[in-house]
């Protein structure tokens, strides 16, 4: 049964410039909006998903018409991505905040508890990148509207 907040496995059936359609269990289908694909700016959905790819998604909403809104990035946050092969994994967001693994810097997740700080920093950077991308898009839209 598909319920809001549940994690479902589905297959990408179509990719549009605004998102991707996913076939869900029970013959249902839903949409992953482009803003719910990754934590970073997604210019082209094809860079993150392919038709036929199996993905884990979180059900965000089911409206009155029965349309199902899905999120790939929220499913990954909740550990919804399976541990199987790469074709089953949700695309991993690229994080420029990762510290280099050099002997003088130590391992990223060492015994001193760096992992929680690194995770917090990674989430902050992803949120910041997403907000900056949204601001850029809005500014570009406003500038484009003024030119008309």
Biotite code that builds the C-alpha atoms (Angstrom):
import biotite.structure as struc

atoms = struc.array([
    struc.Atom([0.000, 0.000, 0.000], chain_id="A", res_id=1, res_name="UNK", atom_name="CA", element="C"),
    struc.Atom([1.317, 3.414, -0.935], chain_id="A", res_id=2, res_name="UNK", atom_name="CA", element="C"),
    struc.Atom([1.096, 5.858, 1.970], chain_id="A", res_id=3, res_name="UNK", atom_name="CA", element="C"),
    struc.Atom([2.497, 9.331, 2.509], chain_id="A", res_id=4, res_name="UNK", atom_name="CA", element="C"),
    struc.Atom([5.895, 9.087, 4.182], chain_id="A", res_id=5, res_name="UNK", atom_name="CA", element="C"),
    struc.Atom([6.561, 5.519, 3.064], chain_id="A", res_id=6, res_name="UNK", atom_name="CA", element="C"),
    struc.Atom([9.654, 4.435, 1.149], chain_id="A", res_id=7, res_name="UNK", atom_name="CA", element="C"),
    struc.Atom([8.849, 2.599, -2.090], chain_id="A", res_id=8, res_name="UNK", atom_name="CA", element="C"),
    struc.Atom([10.949, 0.943, -4.761], chain_id="A", res_id=9, res_name="UNK", atom_name="CA", element="C"),
    struc.Atom([10.060, 1.785, -8.322], chain_id="A", res_id=10, res_name="UNK", atom_name="CA", element="C"),
    struc.Atom([11.354, 1.908, -11.855], chain_id="A", res_id=11, res_name="UNK", atom_name="CA", element="C"),
    struc.Atom([11.996, 5.120, -13.787], chain_id="A", res_id=12, res_name="UNK", atom_name="CA", element="C"),
    struc.Atom([9.623, 5.032, -16.777], chain_id="A", res_id=13, res_name="UNK", atom_name="CA", element="C"),
    struc.Atom([10.103, 8.485, -18.233], chain_id="A", res_id=14, res_name="UNK", atom_name="CA", element="C"),
    struc.Atom([12.287, 11.539, -17.923], chain_id="A", res_id=15, res_name="UNK", atom_name="CA", element="C"),
    struc.Atom([11.115, 15.075, -18.643], chain_id="A", res_id=16, res_name="UNK", atom_name="CA", element="C"),
    struc.Atom([12.860, 18.417, -18.206], chain_id="A", res_id=17, res_name="UNK", atom_name="CA", element="C"),
    struc.Atom([10.901, 18.969, -14.949], chain_id="A", res_id=18, res_name="UNK", atom_name="CA", element="C"),
    struc.Atom([11.453, 15.544, -13.355], chain_id="A", res_id=19, res_name="UNK", atom_name="CA", element="C"),
    struc.Atom([11.063, 11.795, -13.741], chain_id="A", res_id=20, res_name="UNK", atom_name="CA", element="C"),
    struc.Atom([8.105, 9.439, -13.689], chain_id="A", res_id=21, res_name="UNK", atom_name="CA", element="C"),
    struc.Atom([8.407, 6.282, -11.602], chain_id="A", res_id=22, res_name="UNK", atom_name="CA", element="C"),
    struc.Atom([6.279, 3.119, -11.782], chain_id="A", res_id=23, res_name="UNK", atom_name="CA", element="C"),
    struc.Atom([5.362, 2.028, -8.260], chain_id="A", res_id=24, res_name="UNK", atom_name="CA", element="C"),
    struc.Atom([3.933, -1.226, -6.841], chain_id="A", res_id=25, res_name="UNK", atom_name="CA", element="C"),
    struc.Atom([0.252, -1.832, -7.500], chain_id="A", res_id=26, res_name="UNK", atom_name="CA", element="C"),
    struc.Atom([0.279, -0.318, -10.971], chain_id="A", res_id=27, res_name="UNK", atom_name="CA", element="C"),
    struc.Atom([0.577, 3.241, -9.632], chain_id="A", res_id=28, res_name="UNK", atom_name="CA", element="C"),
    struc.Atom([3.028, 5.850, -10.864], chain_id="A", res_id=29, res_name="UNK", atom_name="CA", element="C"),
    struc.Atom([4.406, 9.042, -9.415], chain_id="A", res_id=30, res_name="UNK", atom_name="CA", element="C"),
    struc.Atom([6.588, 12.014, -10.242], chain_id="A", res_id=31, res_name="UNK", atom_name="CA", element="C"),
    struc.Atom([9.954, 12.966, -8.775], chain_id="A", res_id=32, res_name="UNK", atom_name="CA", element="C"),
    struc.Atom([10.108, 16.723, -9.324], chain_id="A", res_id=33, res_name="UNK", atom_name="CA", element="C"),
    struc.Atom([13.532, 17.969, -10.430], chain_id="A", res_id=34, res_name="UNK", atom_name="CA", element="C"),
    struc.Atom([13.934, 19.722, -7.054], chain_id="A", res_id=35, res_name="UNK", atom_name="CA", element="C"),
    struc.Atom([13.591, 16.362, -5.248], chain_id="A", res_id=36, res_name="UNK", atom_name="CA", element="C"),
    struc.Atom([16.228, 14.454, -7.246], chain_id="A", res_id=37, res_name="UNK", atom_name="CA", element="C"),
    struc.Atom([19.433, 15.663, -5.561], chain_id="A", res_id=38, res_name="UNK", atom_name="CA", element="C"),
    struc.Atom([20.631, 18.070, -2.902], chain_id="A", res_id=39, res_name="UNK", atom_name="CA", element="C"),
    struc.Atom([22.571, 20.024, -5.491], chain_id="A", res_id=40, res_name="UNK", atom_name="CA", element="C"),
    struc.Atom([21.300, 21.952, -8.501], chain_id="A", res_id=41, res_name="UNK", atom_name="CA", element="C"),
    struc.Atom([19.985, 19.575, -11.170], chain_id="A", res_id=42, res_name="UNK", atom_name="CA", element="C"),
    struc.Atom([20.297, 21.113, -14.611], chain_id="A", res_id=43, res_name="UNK", atom_name="CA", element="C"),
    struc.Atom([19.511, 17.927, -16.536], chain_id="A", res_id=44, res_name="UNK", atom_name="CA", element="C"),
    struc.Atom([17.579, 15.024, -15.012], chain_id="A", res_id=45, res_name="UNK", atom_name="CA", element="C"),
    struc.Atom([19.455, 12.638, -17.351], chain_id="A", res_id=46, res_name="UNK", atom_name="CA", element="C"),
    struc.Atom([22.648, 13.369, -15.397], chain_id="A", res_id=47, res_name="UNK", atom_name="CA", element="C"),
    struc.Atom([21.093, 11.662, -12.347], chain_id="A", res_id=48, res_name="UNK", atom_name="CA", element="C"),
    struc.Atom([18.535, 9.130, -13.627], chain_id="A", res_id=49, res_name="UNK", atom_name="CA", element="C"),
    struc.Atom([18.018, 6.780, -16.556], chain_id="A", res_id=50, res_name="UNK", atom_name="CA", element="C"),
    struc.Atom([14.866, 5.147, -17.895], chain_id="A", res_id=51, res_name="UNK", atom_name="CA", element="C"),
    struc.Atom([14.658, 1.620, -16.475], chain_id="A", res_id=52, res_name="UNK", atom_name="CA", element="C"),
    struc.Atom([16.685, 2.449, -13.364], chain_id="A", res_id=53, res_name="UNK", atom_name="CA", element="C"),
    struc.Atom([15.358, 1.050, -10.084], chain_id="A", res_id=54, res_name="UNK", atom_name="CA", element="C"),
    struc.Atom([15.147, 3.671, -7.352], chain_id="A", res_id=55, res_name="UNK", atom_name="CA", element="C"),
    struc.Atom([13.993, 4.024, -3.753], chain_id="A", res_id=56, res_name="UNK", atom_name="CA", element="C"),
    struc.Atom([11.691, 7.009, -3.308], chain_id="A", res_id=57, res_name="UNK", atom_name="CA", element="C"),
    struc.Atom([9.782, 8.592, -0.461], chain_id="A", res_id=58, res_name="UNK", atom_name="CA", element="C"),
    struc.Atom([6.086, 9.353, -0.989], chain_id="A", res_id=59, res_name="UNK", atom_name="CA", element="C"),
    struc.Atom([5.657, 13.057, -0.230], chain_id="A", res_id=60, res_name="UNK", atom_name="CA", element="C"),
    struc.Atom([2.032, 13.616, -1.157], chain_id="A", res_id=61, res_name="UNK", atom_name="CA", element="C"),
    struc.Atom([-0.983, 12.069, -2.854], chain_id="A", res_id=62, res_name="UNK", atom_name="CA", element="C"),
    struc.Atom([-3.394, 14.753, -4.044], chain_id="A", res_id=63, res_name="UNK", atom_name="CA", element="C"),
    struc.Atom([-7.158, 14.559, -4.628], chain_id="A", res_id=64, res_name="UNK", atom_name="CA", element="C"),
    struc.Atom([-6.663, 13.455, -8.238], chain_id="A", res_id=65, res_name="UNK", atom_name="CA", element="C"),
    struc.Atom([-4.455, 10.577, -7.079], chain_id="A", res_id=66, res_name="UNK", atom_name="CA", element="C"),
    struc.Atom([-1.199, 12.116, -8.328], chain_id="A", res_id=67, res_name="UNK", atom_name="CA", element="C"),
    struc.Atom([1.753, 10.918, -6.275], chain_id="A", res_id=68, res_name="UNK", atom_name="CA", element="C"),
    struc.Atom([4.663, 13.256, -5.525], chain_id="A", res_id=69, res_name="UNK", atom_name="CA", element="C"),
    struc.Atom([7.949, 11.493, -4.785], chain_id="A", res_id=70, res_name="UNK", atom_name="CA", element="C"),
    struc.Atom([11.410, 12.400, -3.469], chain_id="A", res_id=71, res_name="UNK", atom_name="CA", element="C"),
    struc.Atom([14.645, 10.630, -4.267], chain_id="A", res_id=72, res_name="UNK", atom_name="CA", element="C"),
    struc.Atom([16.809, 12.794, -2.005], chain_id="A", res_id=73, res_name="UNK", atom_name="CA", element="C"),
    struc.Atom([14.572, 12.374, 1.059], chain_id="A", res_id=74, res_name="UNK", atom_name="CA", element="C"),
    struc.Atom([14.517, 8.592, 0.587], chain_id="A", res_id=75, res_name="UNK", atom_name="CA", element="C"),
    struc.Atom([18.323, 8.590, 0.472], chain_id="A", res_id=76, res_name="UNK", atom_name="CA", element="C"),
    struc.Atom([18.462, 10.709, 3.655], chain_id="A", res_id=77, res_name="UNK", atom_name="CA", element="C"),
    struc.Atom([16.366, 8.129, 5.468], chain_id="A", res_id=78, res_name="UNK", atom_name="CA", element="C"),
    struc.Atom([18.544, 5.279, 4.287], chain_id="A", res_id=79, res_name="UNK", atom_name="CA", element="C"),
    struc.Atom([16.131, 4.184, 1.576], chain_id="A", res_id=80, res_name="UNK", atom_name="CA", element="C"),
    struc.Atom([18.853, 3.545, -0.960], chain_id="A", res_id=81, res_name="UNK", atom_name="CA", element="C"),
    struc.Atom([19.550, -0.195, -1.136], chain_id="A", res_id=82, res_name="UNK", atom_name="CA", element="C"),
    struc.Atom([23.029, -1.624, -0.667], chain_id="A", res_id=83, res_name="UNK", atom_name="CA", element="C"),
    struc.Atom([22.900, -3.509, -3.959], chain_id="A", res_id=84, res_name="UNK", atom_name="CA", element="C"),
    struc.Atom([24.644, -2.651, -7.216], chain_id="A", res_id=85, res_name="UNK", atom_name="CA", element="C"),
    struc.Atom([25.084, 0.839, -8.604], chain_id="A", res_id=86, res_name="UNK", atom_name="CA", element="C"),
    struc.Atom([22.040, 0.513, -10.844], chain_id="A", res_id=87, res_name="UNK", atom_name="CA", element="C"),
    struc.Atom([19.869, 0.257, -7.727], chain_id="A", res_id=88, res_name="UNK", atom_name="CA", element="C"),
    struc.Atom([21.392, 3.181, -5.885], chain_id="A", res_id=89, res_name="UNK", atom_name="CA", element="C"),
    struc.Atom([20.011, 6.667, -5.762], chain_id="A", res_id=90, res_name="UNK", atom_name="CA", element="C"),
    struc.Atom([22.517, 9.080, -7.248], chain_id="A", res_id=91, res_name="UNK", atom_name="CA", element="C"),
    struc.Atom([24.874, 10.334, -4.574], chain_id="A", res_id=92, res_name="UNK", atom_name="CA", element="C"),
    struc.Atom([24.982, 14.097, -4.364], chain_id="A", res_id=93, res_name="UNK", atom_name="CA", element="C"),
    struc.Atom([28.415, 15.529, -4.978], chain_id="A", res_id=94, res_name="UNK", atom_name="CA", element="C"),
    struc.Atom([29.716, 17.389, -1.971], chain_id="A", res_id=95, res_name="UNK", atom_name="CA", element="C"),
    struc.Atom([32.649, 19.724, -2.424], chain_id="A", res_id=96, res_name="UNK", atom_name="CA", element="C"),
    struc.Atom([32.932, 19.869, 1.366], chain_id="A", res_id=97, res_name="UNK", atom_name="CA", element="C"),
    struc.Atom([34.610, 16.464, 1.713], chain_id="A", res_id=98, res_name="UNK", atom_name="CA", element="C"),
    struc.Atom([38.041, 16.758, 3.281], chain_id="A", res_id=99, res_name="UNK", atom_name="CA", element="C"),
    struc.Atom([40.967, 15.123, 1.433], chain_id="A", res_id=100, res_name="UNK", atom_name="CA", element="C"),
    struc.Atom([42.187, 11.814, 2.805], chain_id="A", res_id=101, res_name="UNK", atom_name="CA", element="C"),
    struc.Atom([45.830, 12.631, 3.260], chain_id="A", res_id=102, res_name="UNK", atom_name="CA", element="C"),
    struc.Atom([48.105, 11.231, 5.980], chain_id="A", res_id=103, res_name="UNK", atom_name="CA", element="C"),
    struc.Atom([48.668, 14.669, 7.485], chain_id="A", res_id=104, res_name="UNK", atom_name="CA", element="C"),
    struc.Atom([44.920, 15.408, 7.626], chain_id="A", res_id=105, res_name="UNK", atom_name="CA", element="C"),
    struc.Atom([43.840, 11.968, 8.883], chain_id="A", res_id=106, res_name="UNK", atom_name="CA", element="C"),
    struc.Atom([40.895, 9.898, 7.743], chain_id="A", res_id=107, res_name="UNK", atom_name="CA", element="C"),
    struc.Atom([37.587, 11.666, 7.140], chain_id="A", res_id=108, res_name="UNK", atom_name="CA", element="C"),
    struc.Atom([35.672, 9.554, 9.671], chain_id="A", res_id=109, res_name="UNK", atom_name="CA", element="C"),
    struc.Atom([38.317, 8.789, 12.241], chain_id="A", res_id=110, res_name="UNK", atom_name="CA", element="C"),
    struc.Atom([37.914, 7.410, 15.755], chain_id="A", res_id=111, res_name="UNK", atom_name="CA", element="C"),
    struc.Atom([37.805, 10.943, 17.165], chain_id="A", res_id=112, res_name="UNK", atom_name="CA", element="C"),
    struc.Atom([34.179, 11.346, 16.093], chain_id="A", res_id=113, res_name="UNK", atom_name="CA", element="C"),
    struc.Atom([34.763, 13.459, 12.976], chain_id="A", res_id=114, res_name="UNK", atom_name="CA", element="C"),
    struc.Atom([31.909, 11.667, 11.187], chain_id="A", res_id=115, res_name="UNK", atom_name="CA", element="C"),
    struc.Atom([29.123, 13.636, 12.884], chain_id="A", res_id=116, res_name="UNK", atom_name="CA", element="C"),
    struc.Atom([30.834, 16.948, 12.126], chain_id="A", res_id=117, res_name="UNK", atom_name="CA", element="C"),
    struc.Atom([31.517, 15.868, 8.547], chain_id="A", res_id=118, res_name="UNK", atom_name="CA", element="C"),
    struc.Atom([27.883, 14.835, 8.106], chain_id="A", res_id=119, res_name="UNK", atom_name="CA", element="C"),
    struc.Atom([26.658, 18.157, 9.502], chain_id="A", res_id=120, res_name="UNK", atom_name="CA", element="C"),
    struc.Atom([29.023, 20.052, 7.228], chain_id="A", res_id=121, res_name="UNK", atom_name="CA", element="C"),
    struc.Atom([27.951, 17.968, 4.231], chain_id="A", res_id=122, res_name="UNK", atom_name="CA", element="C"),
    struc.Atom([24.250, 18.644, 4.934], chain_id="A", res_id=123, res_name="UNK", atom_name="CA", element="C"),
    struc.Atom([24.944, 22.353, 5.398], chain_id="A", res_id=124, res_name="UNK", atom_name="CA", element="C"),
    struc.Atom([26.835, 22.547, 2.097], chain_id="A", res_id=125, res_name="UNK", atom_name="CA", element="C"),
    struc.Atom([24.105, 20.637, 0.254], chain_id="A", res_id=126, res_name="UNK", atom_name="CA", element="C"),
    struc.Atom([21.384, 22.891, 1.658], chain_id="A", res_id=127, res_name="UNK", atom_name="CA", element="C"),
    struc.Atom([23.437, 25.968, 0.844], chain_id="A", res_id=128, res_name="UNK", atom_name="CA", element="C"),
    struc.Atom([24.076, 24.793, -2.729], chain_id="A", res_id=129, res_name="UNK", atom_name="CA", element="C"),
    struc.Atom([20.389, 24.072, -3.203], chain_id="A", res_id=130, res_name="UNK", atom_name="CA", element="C"),
    struc.Atom([19.327, 27.479, -1.860], chain_id="A", res_id=131, res_name="UNK", atom_name="CA", element="C"),
    struc.Atom([21.897, 29.275, -4.005], chain_id="A", res_id=132, res_name="UNK", atom_name="CA", element="C"),
    struc.Atom([20.712, 27.408, -7.088], chain_id="A", res_id=133, res_name="UNK", atom_name="CA", element="C"),
    struc.Atom([17.093, 28.356, -6.330], chain_id="A", res_id=134, res_name="UNK", atom_name="CA", element="C"),
    struc.Atom([18.089, 32.010, -5.932], chain_id="A", res_id=135, res_name="UNK", atom_name="CA", element="C"),
    struc.Atom([19.993, 31.937, -9.241], chain_id="A", res_id=136, res_name="UNK", atom_name="CA", element="C"),
    struc.Atom([16.999, 30.430, -11.038], chain_id="A", res_id=137, res_name="UNK", atom_name="CA", element="C"),
    struc.Atom([14.618, 33.015, -9.577], chain_id="A", res_id=138, res_name="UNK", atom_name="CA", element="C"),
    struc.Atom([16.951, 35.879, -10.447], chain_id="A", res_id=139, res_name="UNK", atom_name="CA", element="C"),
    struc.Atom([17.350, 34.598, -14.010], chain_id="A", res_id=140, res_name="UNK", atom_name="CA", element="C"),
    struc.Atom([13.571, 34.302, -14.384], chain_id="A", res_id=141, res_name="UNK", atom_name="CA", element="C"),
    struc.Atom([13.070, 37.870, -13.155], chain_id="A", res_id=142, res_name="UNK", atom_name="CA", element="C"),
    struc.Atom([15.772, 39.200, -15.485], chain_id="A", res_id=143, res_name="UNK", atom_name="CA", element="C"),
    struc.Atom([14.287, 37.293, -18.412], chain_id="A", res_id=144, res_name="UNK", atom_name="CA", element="C"),
    struc.Atom([10.812, 38.695, -17.637], chain_id="A", res_id=145, res_name="UNK", atom_name="CA", element="C"),
    struc.Atom([12.171, 42.269, -17.571], chain_id="A", res_id=146, res_name="UNK", atom_name="CA", element="C"),
    struc.Atom([13.723, 41.872, -21.030], chain_id="A", res_id=147, res_name="UNK", atom_name="CA", element="C"),
    struc.Atom([10.357, 41.142, -22.619], chain_id="A", res_id=148, res_name="UNK", atom_name="CA", element="C"),
])
